[in-house]
Amino acid sequence: MLKGINLTLMMGTGIAVPVPKMVIDALTSVSVTVGKTQSGFQLSFTIGKNSPLQHSLLPNGFFDPIVTRVIIVVTINGKPDVLMDGIVTNHELSPSNQAGASTLTITGDDLSVIMDLVEYSMSYPSIPDNIKVITALAKYATLGVIPLAMPTNIPVIHPPTEKIENQYTTDKAFIQGLASRNGYVFYIDPGPLPGQSFAYFGPDISIPLPQSALSTNFDSLSNVDSLTFSLDGMAKKIKVYTIYDPATKKVPIPVPLPNINIVKPPLGARPVPVAKIETANESSKLAVDEAARDILSFLMTGSSPSVTASGSLDVLRYGKPLKSRMIVGVRGAGLTYDGLYYVDTVTHTIKEGSYKQNFTLSRDGVISNTPLIAV
């Protein structure tokens, strides 16, 4: 690809192995998008009338959806980084009248797509939510998926004689439901070795170690191609929960909650004013422990960032790939928007002689609350 950067593409049924040279020769671009809870990829190939991809690999099922596993690894200065471990979900062939201009596009998602194929009927009597997650994920150990399920902050466990929780959905939908009610997130993080992934169930915590700063308007020191900021004045809200006193269960107690995220501290010194007030009517029907769980869930996930940013960069100029689910500093944007941000999504676009990234950032408030931004 480029000096110091190498791309490794692995594919196969069940077990992915390095692809033949003819596949790499036909590859024109690789796109990998890493989001908060879902990741996906797209591979583009150029094929001709006599291409082995057209006459051999495609008809023999080399790119078949659901059964074909894809692993994408980028090695920068000898350090490998697994960008994707996923499954092909569809492919699209676009024939052309021009010689060698036909294209084959392979699209897929991370390994969580396998968890969304079969609906199961299972019972979980008197089991904490994180143990339910580990139990549901056990069947995917053959794919190299290692569960990393954090205990819930407020465990709600009912005696079997009172209530038994049942699963009637796919494993992915079931786990996402457990994550939502506890204020957690669920996603698949590939690596660190090819063929290995961690299934994370826990708080949406960004790694607090800042990445190299994104510099704009710094002349020759600028390392981003573009950067745009947006301030949403309607993002902030107060949500009012109503619970009943545990003694008589008749006296309503309103509990107003600010729109903050207790696991993601605001990175702006001046917060945006609250614009809306909502009422959580469903909370009045819950038991005290269940209402407390819902309230904590809102405090962990209910915050809507008021400041967002989007941009693009060249990885060679930046020095390394920008990582999602981490923190990054911004400098050169002015007093209002300089400072630290959470990295929400990153899209890697790799072509011959080019490695670029598009990204989105977010935080609460304007003006940096840190005196210095690490370069």
Salt bridges, closest charged atoms under 4 A:
ASP25 OD2 - LYS21 NZ 2.82
ASP81 OD2 - LYS323 NZ 2.32
ASP85 OD2 - ARG69 NH2 2.80
ASP129 OD1 - LYS132 NZ 3.08
ASP129 OD1 - ARG181 NH2 2.87
GLU162 OE2 - HIS158 ND1 3.26
GLU165 OE1 - LYS132 NZ 2.32
GLU165 OE1 - ARG181 NH2 2.96
ASP171 OD2 - LYS139 NZ 3.00
ASP189 OD1 - ARG325 NH1 3.88
ASP204 OD2 - LYS264 NZ 3.36
ASP225 OD1 - ARG317 NH2 2.21
ASP225 OD2 - LYS356 NZ 3.51
GLU278 OE1 - LYS237 NZ 3.38
GLU290 OE2 - HIS158 NE2 3.42
ASP314 OD2 - LYS356 NZ 3.81
ASP344 OD1 - LYS36 NZ 3.75
ASP364 OD2 - LYS236 NZ 3.13
